[in-house]
Amino acid sequence: MQSVGCAQAHRYLNPESDEVTLVCSGEGATSEGEFWETVNAASLENLPLVILIEDNGYAISVPVEKQTAGGNVFRAAVRIPKSQAH
């Protein structure tokens, strides 16, 4: 959620800016509730936040298909309104 606060602060301090906040992580972090809270909060406020997830095939310590429903984080993320998953 720290990245959401950073994006909110940037928007507040520089409302005319076209800069974005970038956060990078591995897909293991997407197994935590905080990741989905971040995506939801950023989507609700349409924040300039880019979340870059590196998919190395492991979600913390097990193959991603054993940790993530559908075996793919991208498929879940694209269903969030206002998200622009690519």
Secondary structure, 3 states (H helix, E strand, C coil): CHHHHHHHHHHHHCCCCCCCEEEEEEHHHHHCHHHHHHHHHHHHCCCCEEEEEECCCEECCEEHHHHCHHHCHHHHHCCCCCCCCC
